[in-house]
Amino acid sequence: MIYWISTGLVTAMLTMSALAYLLHKATIDGVRDLGFPDHFRIELAVLKLLAVIVLLAPQMPVPVKEWAYAGVALFFVTSIVAHTAHGDPWTFNLINVVLLLLLATSRYYHPGL
């Protein structure tokens, strides 16, 4: 139960974030303000959606799941660094820390890892 709640929350956030990266003007402008080019924003959106598939699909091989967990963790850490360097409110980083903890919880409680 803990695994599915934590995984569901993380994958829901990744899905919403990826869609915002592709469709939401304020988010697109915000990514640009952080100094990232458009191609990187699109790449992140695609990688987030792939991570959602990998994290939710039970038949994925263990090494693929491990890479997905590592990639998502790297995204959260990079987001913390980018928002800190940009001088954004501390709530941005708090959200990312909570999501990083949820990701670690998902990984810890994953039944096959």
Secondary structure, DSSP 8 states (H G I E B T S, - for coil): -HHHHHHHHHHHHHHHHHHHHHH-HHHHHHHHHTT--HHHHHHHHHHHHHHHHHHH-TTS-HHHHHHHHHHHHHHHHHHHHHHHHHT--HHHHHHHHHHHHHHHHHHHH-TT-
